[in-house]
Amino acid sequence: MRIFFCQWIQKSQKSQNSLRLEINHEYRHFSNMTETPPLSGTDKVPQPPADRPVVIMALYKFTALPAFEALRPPLQTAARKAGILGTVLLAHEGINGTLAGSRDAISNFLNRLESEPAIGALDVKFSFAEEQPFYRMKVRLKKEIVTLGQPAVDPTNTVGTYVDPRDWNKLIDDPDTLVIDTRNNYEVSIGTFQNTVNPETSSFREFADFVEEKLKPLIKDKKPKNIAMFCTGGIRCEKSTSYLLQQGFENVFHLKGGILKYLETVPEDDSKWQGECFVFDERVSVGHNLQPGSYDMCHACRMPLSQEEKQHAAYRAGISCPKCVDKLSEMQIQRFEERQKQMKLAKQRGEAHIGRFHNTEES
């Protein structure tokens, strides 16, 4: 943590008053930028490449859904009819989900979602995979679509200023901007932006503690002109901006569409992203242009593993890795060994063994 703070402090000390005035004047207009009217249905869904025919759709929207429980049965039915898999979360504050299927199936389900008057047009992100990354379809009812644990926060009413991915570099290059990665520590460990503060959280619930214990003292001492936050797809940083504004912070910005939209939009030669981006499905990570990354998943502790870590003596596929081997009981190891055995048998029979995977950006 101290390393990140020191990097930012050194950067801030080099700022010039004229640069501050110019940058802050430009950022006031980000929320008023003219955007292309949203498309709907099939027009939204890109044609997948031949070698990656499965379309993965990530979506969320903070919007008041007072009768969200009633949406569960029709959406579950629509998903089954469309033949898609994944997870949709519904709560009073909106909808969040990641789904995968053929282009036609995704288009049909997207049309069904957007036909709900309470939901309307959605800002969605697409990527592609060789095979279906999910094992089942679930529509779940939740208290929050992304769990911060602060009931007074209302992203349907107040959020920070959206920053288009094409403008993000200019914002984070400003020496007087404090950049915060709102993701969990295991996600940050495989990739993040340059000169970023890592809150070192293990779940999004801990973000409020980070604000109280570390961010408020830092802001009081250094007084940055801007706070810029980002996350995987946009949902956590959007809710984070709502929380910071509620806490009295000003000039709070967040990356529209999250890291995924940045990696899709910004050319690699111009990118300030370092590493890979953790994603909540069997791809584990992606790189620029949303190409599949190099990381795998430890199915014991759910942590991402580099190719080097997989060479470690503690790594046993589906059973243990260097990050968890010393924390596992003998009973857990036996259970994971049996799970691997059943997976191998299922594969030999040509069946899919259904495992657990958190396939939405929810915690």
C-alpha positions in Angstrom: 0.0 0.0 0.0 2.8 2.4 1.0 4.4 1.9 -2.4 1.3 2.9 -4.3 0.8 6.0 -2.1 4.4 7.1 -2.4 4.2 6.8 -6.2 1.1 9.0 -6.2 2.6 11.5 -3.8 5.8 11.9 -5.9 3.7 12.3 -9.0 1.5 15.0 -7.3 4.5 17.0 -6.2 5.5 17.6 -9.8 2.1 19.1 -10.8 1.8 22.7 -12.1 -1.1 25.0 -11.4 -1.7 25.7 -15.1 -2.1 22.0 -15.8 -4.5 21.6 -12.9 -6.8 24.3 -14.2 -6.7 23.0 -17.8 -7.4 19.4 -16.8 -10.2 20.1 -14.3 -11.9 22.4 -16.7 -12.0 19.6 -19.3 -13.2 17.0 -16.9 -16.3 19.0 -16.0 -17.6 18.4 -19.5 -17.1 14.6 -19.6 -20.7 13.9 -18.4 -22.0 16.1 -21.2 -20.3 14.3 -24.1 -22.5 13.5 -27.0 -22.8 9.7 -27.5 -24.1 7.5 -30.2 -27.7 6.5 -29.5 -27.8 3.0 -28.1 -28.6 0.1 -30.4 -31.0 -2.6 -29.4 -31.3 -6.4 -29.9 -29.3 -8.0 -32.7 -27.8 -4.7 -33.8 -26.0 -4.6 -30.4 -24.5 -8.0 -30.6 -21.3 -8.3 -32.7 -20.6 -11.1 -35.0 -18.2 -13.6 -33.3 -15.0 -14.7 -35.0 -15.1 -18.2 -36.5 -12.6 -19.5 -33.9 -14.5 -18.2 -30.9 -18.3 -18.7 -31.7 -19.6 -18.3 -28.2 -20.8 -14.7 -27.3 -20.3 -13.6 -23.7 -22.5 -10.7 -22.6 -21.8 -8.7 -19.5 -24.4 -6.2 -18.3 -25.6 -4.2 -15.4 -27.8 -1.3 -14.7 -28.6 0.6 -11.5 -32.3 1.3 -11.8 -35.2 1.1 -9.3 -36.8 -2.3 -9.5 -39.5 -2.3 -6.7 -41.0 -5.6 -8.0 -37.8 -7.3 -8.9 -38.9 -10.7 -7.4 -41.6 -10.9 -10.1 -39.0 -10.7 -12.9 -37.3 -13.9 -11.9 -39.7 -16.5 -13.4 -40.1 -14.9 -16.8 -36.4 -14.2 -17.2 -35.5 -17.8 -16.1 -38.0 -19.1 -18.7 -36.6 -16.7 -21.4 -33.1 -17.8 -20.7 -34.0 -21.5 -21.0 -35.9 -20.9 -24.3 -32.9 -19.0 -25.7 -30.5 -21.7 -24.7 -28.0 -19.5 -22.8 -26.1 -20.1 -19.6 -24.8 -17.8 -16.9 -26.1 -15.7 -14.0 -28.5 -12.8 -13.6 -28.8 -11.0 -10.3 -31.9 -8.9 -9.4 -32.3 -6.5 -6.5 -34.2 -3.3 -5.6 -31.2 -1.3 -7.0 -31.1 -3.0 -10.5 -29.8 -5.9 -12.5 -26.3 -7.4 -13.0 -25.3 -10.4 -15.1 -22.9 -12.3 -17.3 -24.4 -14.7 -19.9 -23.1 -16.8 -22.8 -24.5 -18.5 -25.8 -24.8 -18.2 -29.6 -25.2 -14.8 -31.1 -28.9 -15.4 -31.9 -29.6 -16.7 -28.4 -27.9 -13.7 -26.7 -29.8 -11.3 -29.0 -33.1 -12.9 -28.1 -32.5 -12.7 -24.4 -31.2 -9.1 -24.6 -34.4 -8.2 -26.5 -36.4 -9.8 -23.7 -34.5 -7.9 -21.0 -34.8 -4.6 -22.7 -38.5 -5.1 -23.3 -39.1 -4.9 -19.5 -40.3 -1.2 -18.9 -38.5 -1.2 -15.5 -35.2 -2.1 -17.2 -35.2 -0.5 -20.6 -32.0 0.0 -22.7 -28.9 -1.6 -21.3 -25.2 -0.8 -21.8 -23.7 -4.2 -22.5 -20.2 -5.5 -23.2 -19.4 -8.4 -25.4 -16.4 -10.8 -25.7 -16.0 -14.3 -27.3 -14.9 -17.8 -26.3 -14.2 -21.1 -28.0 -16.5 -23.0 -25.7 -19.4 -22.2 -23.3 -17.7 -20.9 -20.1 -20.7 -21.5 -17.8 -22.4 -24.7 -16.6 -25.9 -23.6 -15.6 -28.4 -20.7 -15.8 -29.4 -18.9 -12.6 -31.6 -15.9 -11.9 -30.9 -14.9 -8.3 -32.6 -12.5 -6.0 -30.3 -10.4 -3.9 -30.2 -7.5 -1.5 -27.7 -5.7 -3.7 -26.5 -6.5 -7.3 -23.0 -5.8 -6.0 -22.5 -6.1 -2.3 -21.0 -3.0 -0.6 -23.0 -3.4 2.6 -23.9 0.3 2.9 -27.7 0.6 2.8 -27.8 4.4 2.5 -25.8 4.3 -0.8 -28.2 4.9 -3.8 -26.5 4.5 -7.2 -29.9 4.9 -8.9 -29.8 8.5 -7.7 -26.2 9.8 -7.4 -23.0 8.6 -9.0 -19.7 10.1 -10.1 -18.8 11.4 -13.6 -18.4 8.8 -16.3 -15.2 8.9 -18.3 -15.0 7.4 -21.7 -12.2 4.9 -22.2 -10.7 7.1 -24.9 -10.4 9.9 -22.3 -9.2 7.8 -19.4 -5.4 8.1 -20.1 -5.6 11.9 -19.9 -7.3 11.7 -16.6 -5.0 9.3 -14.9 -1.9 11.1 -16.4 -2.9 14.2 -14.5 -0.4 14.4 -11.6 -3.2 15.7 -9.3 -5.5 12.7 -9.9 -5.6 9.9 -7.3 -6.4 6.6 -9.2 -8.0 3.8 -7.2 -8.5 0.2 -8.2 -11.8 -0.9 -6.5 -11.3 -4.6 -7.2 -10.1 -7.3 -4.8 -6.5 -7.9 -4.1 -6.3 -11.2 -6.0 -7.7 -9.4 -9.1 -5.2 -6.5 -8.8 -2.3 -8.9 -8.5 -2.5 -10.0 -12.1 -3.0 -6.6 -13.7 -3.9 -2.9 -13.1 -3.2 0.6 -14.4 0.1 2.4 -13.7 0.4 4.4 -10.5 -2.8 3.0 -8.9 -3.8 2.7 -5.3 -4.7 -0.9 -4.3 -7.1 -0.9 -1.4 -6.0 -4.5 -0.6 -9.5 -5.8 0.0 -10.6 -9.4 -0.2 -14.2 -8.5 -0.9 -16.1 -5.4 -2.0 -17.6 -5.2 1.5 -14.2 -4.0 2.8 -14.1 -1.0 0.5 -15.9 1.2 3.1 -13.3 0.3 5.7 -10.6 1.3 3.2 -12.2 4.7 2.7 -12.5 5.4 6.4 -9.2 4.1 7.6 -6.8 4.9 4.7 -8.4 7.1 2.0 -9.9 9.8 4.2 -6.5 10.5 5.9 -4.7 10.5 2.6 -7.2 12.9 1.0 -7.1 15.2 4.0 -3.3 15.3 3.8 -2.7 15.6 0.1 -5.9 17.1 -1.2 -6.0 15.7 -4.8 -8.1 17.6 -7.3 -9.6 14.4 -8.8 -10.4 10.9 -7.7 -10.6 8.3 -10.5 -11.8 4.8 -9.9 -12.1 1.7 -12.0 -13.1 -2.0 -11.9 -13.7 -4.9 -14.2 -17.0 -4.0 -15.9 -18.0 -0.7 -14.3 -20.4 -1.8 -11.6 -18.2 -1.7 -8.5 -16.5 1.6 -9.4 -19.9 3.1 -10.1 -21.2 2.1 -6.7 -18.0 3.3 -5.1 -18.4 6.8 -6.6 -21.9 6.9 -5.1 -20.5 6.0 -1.7 -17.7 8.6 -1.9 -20.1 11.3 -2.9 -22.3 10.4 0.0 -19.2 10.7 2.3 -18.5 14.2 1.0 -15.8 13.7 -1.6 -15.8 15.8 -4.7 -14.6 15.5 -8.3 -15.1 11.8 -8.3 -14.8 10.0 -11.7 -15.1 6.4 -12.9 -14.2 4.5 -16.1 -17.3 3.9 -18.2 -17.6 0.2 -19.1 -14.7 -0.6 -16.8 -11.4 -2.3 -17.7 -13.1 -4.6 -20.3 -14.3 -1.6 -22.3 -10.9 0.0 -22.1 -9.1 -3.1 -23.3 -11.6 -3.4 -26.1 -11.5 0.3 -27.1 -7.9 1.6 -26.6 -5.2 0.3 -28.9 -2.5 -1.7 -27.1 0.2 0.7 -28.2 -1.7 3.6 -26.4 -2.7 1.5 -23.4 -1.6 2.2 -19.9 -2.9 -1.2 -18.7 -0.3 -3.5 -17.3 -0.8 -7.3 -17.1 -4.1 -9.1 -17.6 -7.7 -8.5 -16.4 -9.3 -11.1 -14.1 -12.8 -12.2 -15.4 -15.5 -14.1 -13.6 -15.8 -17.1 -15.8 -13.7 -20.1 -16.9 -11.5 -17.8 -19.1 -10.0 -16.5 -15.8 -8.3 -13.6 -17.5 -8.2 -11.5 -20.7 -5.8 -9.1 -22.3 -6.0 -6.4 -24.9 -8.8 -6.7 -27.5 -10.3 -9.1 -24.9 -8.1 -12.0 -26.1 -8.0 -15.0 -23.7 -5.3 -14.5 -21.1 -2.6 -16.9 -19.8 -3.9 -17.5 -16.2 -5.7 -20.6 -15.0 -7.8 -21.1 -11.8 -7.1 -23.1 -8.7 -10.4 -24.9 -8.2 -9.5 -25.3 -4.5 -9.1 -21.7 -3.5 -10.4 -19.9 -6.6 -7.3 -17.9 -7.0 -5.8 -17.1 -10.5 -2.6 -19.0 -11.2 0.2 -18.0 -13.6 2.0 -20.5 -15.7 5.0 -20.3 -13.4 2.9 -21.0 -10.4 1.5 -24.1 -12.1 5.1 -25.5 -12.2 5.3 -25.3 -8.4 5.5 -28.6 -6.5 2.4 -27.6 -4.5 0.2 -27.4 -7.6 -2.1 -30.3 -8.3 -4.8 -29.6 -10.8 -8.1 -29.1 -9.0 -6.7 -30.0 -5.6 -4.1 -27.4 -4.4 -1.7 -24.6 -5.4 1.1 -22.6 -3.8 -1.5 -20.1 -2.5 -3.6 -22.6 -0.6 -1.7 -25.9 0.0 -0.8 -24.9 3.6 -4.3 -23.9 4.4 -6.1 -27.1 3.3 -7.2 -29.8 5.7 -6.7 -33.5 4.9 -10.5 -33.8 4.6 -10.6 -30.9 2.1 -7.8 -32.5 0.0 -9.7 -35.8 -0.1 -12.8 -34.0 -1.2 -11.0 -32.2 -4.0 -9.3 -35.4 -5.1 -12.8 -37.1 -5.4 -14.1 -34.1 -7.3 -11.2 -34.4 -9.8 -11.9 -38.1 -10.1 -15.6 -37.4 -10.9 -14.7 -34.7 -13.4 -12.4 -37.1 -15.2 -15.1 -39.7 -15.4 -17.6 -37.2 -16.6 -15.2 -36.1 -19.3 -14.7 -39.7 -20.4 -18.5 -40.0 -20.7 -18.7 -36.8 -22.7 -20.6 -35.0 -20.0 -20.0 -31.7 -18.3 -19.3 -31.9 -14.5 -21.1 -28.9 -13.0 -18.8 -27.0 -10.6 -19.1 -23.7 -8.8 -17.9 -20.4 -10.3 -18.7 -16.8 -9.4 -19.5 -15.6 -12.9 -20.6 -12.1 -12.1 -18.8 -9.0 -10.7 -20.7 -9.1 -7.4 -18.3 -9.1 -4.5 
